[in-house]
Amino acid sequence: MEKVDLRSCDLASLKAYMEQLGEKSFRAGQLYGWLHQKMAADYDEMGNIPKSLKEKLAKTAVLTTLKVKTMQESKIDGTRKYLFELADGNLIESVWMKYKHGNSVCISSQVGCKMNCSFCASAIGGWVRNLTPAEMLEQIYRISKDTKERVSNVVVMGTGEPLDNYDNLVQFIKMLSDEEGLHISQRSITVSTCGIVPKMKQLAQEKLQITLALSLHASNQEDRSDLMPIAKTYEIHEVIEACRYYFEKTGRRVSFEYSLIRGKNDTKEDALALSKLLKGLNCHVNLIPINPVRERSYVEPDMSHVLEFKNNLEKYMINVTIRRELGRDIDGACGQLRKGYLKKS
C-alpha cells in the first residue's frame, strides 16, 4: 500500500485521511497547521498531536522535508542560493532574494528540465522527474525557517517547466494561498513558462489570480526557434495569442521575460519587432541581461546597450523594466549550482 504524502494533501484530503485512520476530523486542522503554518520538519515538533496518531502517521504516511545540501550567500546583495536534497537523493535549487517590497523566493518545479533552452543551465544533464506539491512548498518552508523571515512573493521560475508539471503546480498554488496555510496572496505568485500553449489556456480557465510570465527572449519566430526548441512546436504568434487569452480570462497582466544576448536579440530592429508583436496586449516586459553559463557561448550586452533597448521599447509605448541583477557572484543562473555540485561529485 502506497504511503500518503502528508504535505501534498489539502485540508479536505487530510480530513478524509484522518477518518480512514479512525481519528476525529479536528485532528486534520491541527496537523495542517503544523505542516503549513508552523512548517514542522518532523512529528516531534507537533506538540498537540497525540503519540498514538504520530505512530499511525509514521506507518502509513510520508512527511516530506527537504535537507539543505549547501547554501551560497552573495557578498554583494545578500541573495541566498540553496541546494536541497530530496528523499530519493535528487538535488534541486532555490533562491531567496531580499527586496524593499518584501522577500521573494524562486523555486524549482522539476528535477532537471526537458525544454533545453540554449541559454539555460537547467537542462544540462536532462530531466529526471516532476516535483510533488510538498517538495515545491518545502523549498519555501525551509528557506523561511533558515532566514527566520516571512516570504511575501513566490516565483516558480527555477529549474524545470512548471506547466509540464501541471496538476502538482495547481495544487501547490492553491495550498500556498490557502488561508489555513502560509496564505500568500495569489497576486504575489508568478509562474513562468516557455510557452506550452494548451497548458497556458488550461491555466487561464482555472481563474487563479497569479501572474503568468512567458519566457519570450526573441521578437521573431526564427530567432526564438534558435534559442528555444519549444518554439518549433508552438509558433511565436500562437504563444502571444495564448497570452491574450490568459488576460481575457483572468484580467491579469502578462509578463514577458526577455534575456538580452549581445548580437542575437538586442538590436534597434528587435525592439521595433517586439513592440509590434506585443501591440495592444496588457503586458510588462522584463529585460534580463543574460547571465553567462560556462557551457554556453552567449555574452551579455553592456548596460548602455541594455538602456538603449529599454528606451526604444518605451518609445513604442511598451511597459518595460530592467531586472535587478542579484546573486551574480554565487552561481545565480538557473541550474548552475546543481550542475556544479553534480560535476564535483
Disulfide bonds with the S-S distance in Angstrom:
none
